[in-house]
Amino acid sequence: MSRLTRRSALALGGSALALPALAQGRFPERPIRLIVPWPPGGSADAQLRSLADITTRSLGQPVVIENRAGAGGTLHAVHLAKEARPDGYTLGQMHLSIIRRPFLVRTPQWDAVTDFTHIIGLTGWLFGMAVPTNSPFADYRAFVAYAKANPGRVSYSTSGIATTNHLAMEEIAMKEGIELLHVPFRGSNEGVTAALGGQVHMVADSSAWAPQVEAGSMRLLSVWSAERAPRFPTVPTLKELGHDIVVTSNYGISGPPRMDPGIVRALHDAFKAALMGPENTRVRNQFDMPLVYLDTEAYVDFIARRAVWEREMVNRLGIRME
């Protein structure tokens, strides 16, 4: 072998050693950590645990859930964006609060568009507007008509200021040309109780109102999903009511910035197969979680477009957290 050939071979060997694990057919070769930024037991935790169990079987390595609750579900964001290695072994739930938070604070700690590798969009929740059955609002149009005639007098509850449902109601009010009174509570169940007790006119939140609607103590005026909810097939969507608005507070899975595209593709494919399978579908149906699948390219695009919308809404409303 000539010296040039030998050098070339050595260089090729060095390059092969430098290739990512996937290129050498070895990803994953150890457990993958998936951070869930909520306490155990909630709907997102249940859905992601199901996803992790299924992908553990398909990938041949454990996908381990780590619950890291705090800071409104954003405690893990700095770790993903600034500290974790981009090797595919540390991932986390990406949700709208992570996109929104940089626009609510004076000193942002991350940029949701540039500081993460977005892998796949998964699911969200069923949102809607519900009123007690003795409410004068027989349907959505009756609510709008009353609100137009009585500016600022129609009150609604949400699970907090600057939540997805709060911003959605502000957008609905803007499009309808009405003024509403927002009454935030600490959680959606408290908002349901307030509506039933007459403290507010309606609850605008995720499906904590569903048992009361099914029991006949509340009436559902609209759902905010892309399609009518299977549990409430007679209730119109916002799109059917004339607004190009879909609100699911959808979330996905992301990792640290600059992950290898081959590893991203392998993770996407494994998570997609688990998401579409019967086991995870049962979990999603149990919690009224609509399928909001987005492949990697579409999810990256969604994050970028959503960041623009979040910034505009937060600035228009003048909301700040510090």
ZAKE-119856 format. One record per residue (C-alpha): residue number from 0; x, y, z. Coordinates in nm, 4 decimals. Example, Ala and Ser with C-alpha at 12.3 -4.5 7.8 and 13.67 -1.06 7.14 Angstrom:
0_1.2300_-0.4500_0.7800;
1_1.3670_-0.1060_0.7140;
// end
This chain:
0_0.0000_0.0000_0.0000;
1_0.1447_0.3412_-0.0957;
2_0.1888_0.6160_0.1649;
3_-0.0897_0.8199_0.0011;
4_-0.3233_0.5230_0.0071;
5_-0.2324_0.4464_0.3662;
6_-0.2974_0.8067_0.4690;
7_-0.6252_0.8028_0.2836;
8_-0.7285_0.4844_0.4636;
9_-0.6320_0.6324_0.7999;
10_-0.8270_0.9484_0.7222;
11_-1.1288_0.7424_0.6201;
12_-1.1055_0.5421_0.9426;
13_-1.0926_0.8608_1.1473;
14_-1.3978_0.9948_0.9662;
15_-1.5879_0.6743_1.0304;
16_-1.5112_0.6996_1.4016;
17_-1.6422_1.0562_1.3965;
18_-1.9708_0.9631_1.2335;
19_-2.2824_0.9851_1.4530;
20_-2.3961_0.6626_1.6152;
21_-2.6903_0.6259_1.3775;
22_-2.4634_0.6328_1.0703;
23_-2.2782_0.3352_1.2151;
24_-2.6032_0.1543_1.2917;
25_-2.5785_0.1942_1.6693;
26_-2.8549_0.4395_1.7658;
27_-2.9846_0.4032_2.0239;
28_-2.7251_0.2140_2.2219;
29_-2.8388_0.3285_2.5675;
30_-3.1594_0.4562_2.7319;
31_-3.3269_0.7716_2.6031;
32_-3.4539_1.0243_2.8561;
33_-3.7853_1.1956_2.7748;
34_-3.8561_1.4874_3.0098;
35_-4.2219_1.5516_3.0945;
36_-4.2497_1.8964_3.2570;
37_-4.5535_1.8069_3.4695;
38_-4.6181_1.5900_3.7769;
39_-4.7108_1.2253_3.7145;
40_-5.0735_1.1372_3.6569;
41_-5.1962_1.4040_3.4159;
42_-5.3151_1.3520_3.0615;
43_-4.9911_1.4641_2.8936;
44_-4.7921_1.2431_3.1305;
45_-5.0159_0.9449_3.0504;
46_-4.9949_1.0000_2.6749;
47_-4.6177_1.0418_2.6740;
48_-4.5668_0.7415_2.9047;
49_-4.7681_0.5305_2.6620;
50_-4.5578_0.6639_2.3757;
51_-4.2376_0.5849_2.5671;
52_-4.3493_0.2280_2.6430;
53_-4.4265_0.1576_2.2783;
54_-4.1063_0.3143_2.1413;
55_-3.9025_0.1234_2.3996;
56_-4.0143_-0.1951_2.2295;
57_-3.9480_-0.0698_1.8770;
58_-3.6111_0.0959_1.9453;
59_-3.4744_-0.1826_2.1641;
60_-3.3630_0.0594_2.4364;
61_-3.5649_0.2055_2.7271;
62_-3.7314_0.5421_2.6721;
63_-3.7404_0.6643_3.0316;
64_-3.9849_0.9312_3.1472;
65_-3.8411_1.1938_3.3810;
66_-4.0985_1.4225_3.5438;
67_-3.9500_1.7684_3.5960;
68_-4.2406_1.9914_3.6975;
69_-4.2250_2.3649_3.7655;
70_-4.2266_2.7092_3.6065;
71_-4.5531_2.6456_3.4269;
72_-4.4158_2.3452_3.2432;
73_-4.1031_2.5249_3.1217;
74_-3.8487_2.4217_3.3842;
75_-3.6810_2.1785_3.1443;
76_-3.6510_2.4232_2.8559;
77_-3.3181_2.5783_2.9571;
78_-3.1677_2.2319_3.0076;
79_-3.2734_2.1241_2.6579;
80_-3.1765_2.4513_2.4932;
81_-2.8440_2.5209_2.6654;
82_-2.7117_2.2196_2.8559;
83_-2.8096_1.8820_2.7097;
84_-2.5972_1.7152_2.4422;
85_-2.7586_1.6942_2.0949;
86_-2.7032_1.3195_2.0717;
87_-3.0662_1.2055_2.0771;
88_-3.0556_1.0732_2.4321;
89_-3.2211_1.3742_2.5986;
90_-3.5605_1.4855_2.4700;
91_-3.8526_1.6765_2.6152;
92_-4.2113_1.7757_2.5613;
93_-4.2438_2.0907_2.3519;
94_-4.5644_2.2870_2.4159;
95_-4.7052_2.6330_2.3573;
96_-4.5955_2.7818_2.6902;
97_-4.2331_2.7236_2.5896;
98_-4.2967_2.9182_2.2689;
99_-4.4876_3.1914_2.4539;
100_-4.2746_3.2483_2.7632;
101_-3.9868_3.4405_2.5943;
102_-4.2384_3.7089_2.4951;
103_-4.3746_3.7398_2.8506;
104_-4.0446_3.8123_3.0283;
105_-3.7883_4.0919_3.0067;
106_-3.4897_3.8600_2.9712;
107_-3.5734_3.5530_2.7625;
108_-3.3710_3.2408_2.8393;
109_-3.4379_3.0682_2.5080;
110_-3.5785_3.1121_2.1608;
111_-3.8233_2.8344_2.0768;
112_-3.7491_2.8638_1.7049;
113_-3.3691_2.8421_1.7149;
114_-3.2704_2.6814_2.0468;
115_-3.4282_2.3369_1.9974;
116_-3.4424_2.0564_1.7432;
117_-3.8106_1.9938_1.6805;
118_-3.8853_1.6300_1.6005;
119_-4.2594_1.5577_1.5849;
120_-4.5992_1.7089_1.6639;
121_-4.8263_1.4735_1.8557;
122_-5.1561_1.5761_2.0082;
123_-5.3402_1.8346_2.2168;
124_-5.6642_1.8773_2.4057;
125_-6.0297_1.9407_2.3352;
126_-6.1204_2.3003_2.4206;
127_-6.4577_2.4693_2.4166;
128_-6.7037_2.7146_2.5726;
129_-6.9654_2.5827_2.8140;
130_-7.2440_2.7508_3.0097;
131_-7.4887_2.6260_3.2737;
132_-7.8073_2.4839_3.1260;
133_-8.0076_2.7705_3.2790;
134_-7.7941_3.0242_3.0897;
135_-7.9765_3.2589_2.8522;
136_-7.7167_3.1700_2.5886;
137_-7.8916_2.8949_2.3936;
138_-7.6037_2.8770_2.1454;
139_-7.2875_3.0535_2.0355;
140_-7.4722_3.3186_1.8338;
141_-7.6901_3.4095_2.1314;
142_-7.3763_3.4604_2.3397;
143_-7.2226_3.6890_2.0752;
144_-7.5432_3.8885_2.0356;
145_-7.5698_3.9473_2.4103;
146_-7.2017_4.0414_2.4362;
147_-7.2397_4.2970_2.1563;
148_-7.5367_4.4521_2.3311;
149_-7.3631_4.4462_2.6714;
150_-6.9918_4.5321_2.6286;
151_-6.7712_4.4022_2.9069;
152_-7.0536_4.2337_3.0954;
153_-7.0105_3.8753_2.9757;
154_-6.7530_3.7013_3.1954;
155_-6.5634_3.3816_3.1273;
156_-6.3236_3.1689_3.3304;
157_-5.9940_3.0154_3.2210;
158_-5.7128_2.8323_3.3955;
159_-5.4967_3.1464_3.4078;
160_-5.3673_3.4637_3.2470;
161_-5.1714_3.4158_2.9221;
162_-5.2891_3.0567_2.8868;
163_-5.3726_2.9226_2.5430;
164_-5.7467_2.9433_2.6100;
165_-5.7178_3.3010_2.7404;
166_-5.5394_3.4127_2.4238;
167_-5.7898_3.2204_2.2132;
168_-6.0827_3.3997_2.3772;
169_-5.9114_3.7327_2.3154;
170_-5.8773_3.6410_1.9489;
171_-6.2423_3.5327_1.9305;
172_-6.3529_3.8577_2.0950;
173_-6.1420_4.0582_1.8510;
174_-6.2871_3.8791_1.5490;
175_-6.6447_3.9133_1.6777;
176_-6.5976_4.2774_1.7772;
177_-6.7036_4.2160_2.1380;
178_-6.5599_4.3001_2.4790;
179_-6.5485_4.0238_2.7411;
180_-6.4470_4.0058_3.1071;
181_-6.1728_3.7506_3.1770;
182_-6.1759_3.5859_3.5216;
183_-5.8701_3.3588_3.5635;
184_-5.8670_3.0690_3.8086;
185_-5.5893_2.8335_3.9178;
186_-5.7301_2.5434_3.7187;
187_-6.0037_2.4474_3.4763;
188_-6.2066_2.2593_3.7392;
189_-6.2310_2.5748_3.9485;
190_-6.3583_2.7591_3.6432;
191_-6.6285_2.4979_3.5867;
192_-6.7381_2.5333_3.9493;
193_-6.7487_2.9113_3.9137;
194_-6.9689_2.8890_3.6034;
195_-7.2065_2.6432_3.7696;
196_-7.2221_2.8685_4.0762;
197_-7.3058_3.1774_3.8733;
198_-6.9785_3.3599_3.9441;
199_-6.9046_3.3777_3.5710;
200_-7.1225_3.3357_3.2634;
201_-6.9146_3.0625_3.1013;
202_-6.6038_2.8502_3.1179;
203_-6.3621_2.8606_2.8243;
204_-6.1167_2.5809_2.8815;
205_-6.0173_2.2232_2.8100;
206_-6.2667_1.9445_2.8640;
207_-6.3063_1.9641_3.2430;
208_-6.6628_2.0671_3.1522;
209_-6.7300_1.7403_2.9638;
210_-6.8832_1.5419_3.2545;
211_-7.1220_1.8284_3.3317;
212_-7.2212_1.8588_2.9661;
213_-7.2894_1.4867_2.9450;
214_-7.4836_1.4994_3.2737;
215_-7.6993_1.7840_3.1448;
216_-7.5915_2.0514_3.3933;
217_-7.3934_2.2447_3.1304;
218_-7.4413_2.3271_2.7629;
219_-7.1525_2.3325_2.5166;
220_-7.1614_2.6309_2.2781;
221_-6.8595_2.5465_2.0629;
222_-6.5555_2.3245_2.0391;
223_-6.2228_2.4546_1.9157;
224_-6.0844_2.1456_1.7413;
225_-6.0448_2.1122_1.3654;
226_-6.3335_1.8640_1.3517;
227_-6.6394_1.8095_1.5684;
228_-6.5648_1.6153_1.8848;
229_-6.6816_1.2532_1.8685;
230_-6.8278_1.2839_2.2201;
231_-7.0269_1.5954_2.1221;
232_-7.1174_1.5517_1.7551;
233_-7.3940_1.8181_1.7545;
234_-7.1660_2.0986_1.8790;
235_-7.0155_2.3226_1.6072;
236_-6.6488_2.4055_1.5708;
237_-6.5215_2.7628_1.5536;
238_-6.4529_2.7033_1.1849;
239_-6.8192_2.6184_1.1308;
240_-6.9077_2.9376_1.3165;
241_-6.7081_3.1459_1.0705;
242_-6.3616_3.1695_1.2255;
243_-6.0427_3.0152_1.0905;
244_-5.9379_2.9231_1.4444;
245_-5.8283_2.5840_1.5743;
246_-5.7177_2.5659_1.9378;
247_-5.5837_2.2386_2.0770;
248_-5.2777_2.3619_2.2707;
249_-5.0962_2.0959_2.0727;
250_-4.7573_1.9684_2.1769;
251_-4.4763_1.7538_2.0463;
252_-4.1272_1.6297_2.1209;
253_-3.8075_1.8275_2.0750;
254_-3.4431_1.7964_2.1654;
255_-3.1352_2.0166_2.2014;
256_-3.0288_2.2267_1.9036;
257_-2.8178_2.0855_1.6198;
258_-2.9213_1.7210_1.6460;
259_-2.8107_1.4891_1.3652;
260_-3.0833_1.4667_1.0967;
261_-3.0514_1.0889_1.0803;
262_-3.1174_1.0563_1.4531;
263_-3.4096_1.2971_1.4228;
264_-3.5549_1.0841_1.1447;
265_-3.5166_0.7628_1.3466;
266_-3.6855_0.9188_1.6499;
267_-3.9635_1.0706_1.4409;
268_-4.0421_0.7391_1.2755;
269_-4.0505_0.5511_1.6068;
270_-4.2701_0.8109_1.7782;
271_-4.5043_0.8351_1.4797;
272_-4.5608_0.4597_1.4723;
273_-4.6370_0.4636_1.8453;
274_-4.8686_0.7644_1.8144;
275_-5.0752_0.6074_1.5391;
276_-5.1027_0.2671_1.7038;
277_-5.4060_0.1409_1.8957;
278_-5.2453_0.1618_2.2408;
279_-5.1701_0.5321_2.2286;
280_-5.4950_0.6049_2.0472;
281_-5.6857_0.4541_2.3423;
282_-5.5000_0.6788_2.5856;
283_-5.5676_0.9890_2.3763;
284_-5.9362_0.9056_2.3442;
285_-5.9604_0.8558_2.7194;
286_-5.8510_1.2164_2.7753;
287_-6.0246_1.3782_2.4730;
288_-5.6886_1.4424_2.3080;
289_-5.7253_1.4917_1.9311;
290_-5.4551_1.3714_1.6960;
291_-5.2434_1.6687_1.5811;
292_-4.9618_1.4837_1.4065;
293_-4.6987_1.6963_1.2307;
294_-4.3881_1.5510_1.0705;
295_-4.0521_1.7111_1.1421;
296_-4.0637_1.9693_0.8637;
297_-4.4243_2.0640_0.9378;
298_-4.3577_2.0867_1.3120;
299_-4.0592_2.3166_1.2589;
300_-4.2804_2.5362_1.0411;
301_-4.5610_2.5321_1.2985;
302_-4.3244_2.6449_1.5781;
303_-4.1986_2.9350_1.3669;
304_-4.5486_3.0513_1.2701;
305_-4.6835_3.0065_1.6213;
306_-4.3989_3.2138_1.7672;
307_-4.5010_3.5057_1.5458;
308_-4.8649_3.4735_1.6565;
309_-4.7713_3.4466_2.0253;
310_-4.5513_3.7557_2.0093;
311_-4.8211_3.9585_1.8391;
312_-5.0928_3.8536_2.0864;
313_-4.8786_3.9088_2.3958;
314_-4.7710_4.2513_2.2739;
315_-5.1244_4.3525_2.1769;
316_-5.2576_4.2565_2.5196;
317_-4.9597_4.4010_2.7054;
318_-4.9126_4.0873_2.9189;
319_-4.5913_4.0585_3.1221;
320_-4.4938_3.8054_3.3872;
321_-4.2124_4.0049_3.5484;
// end
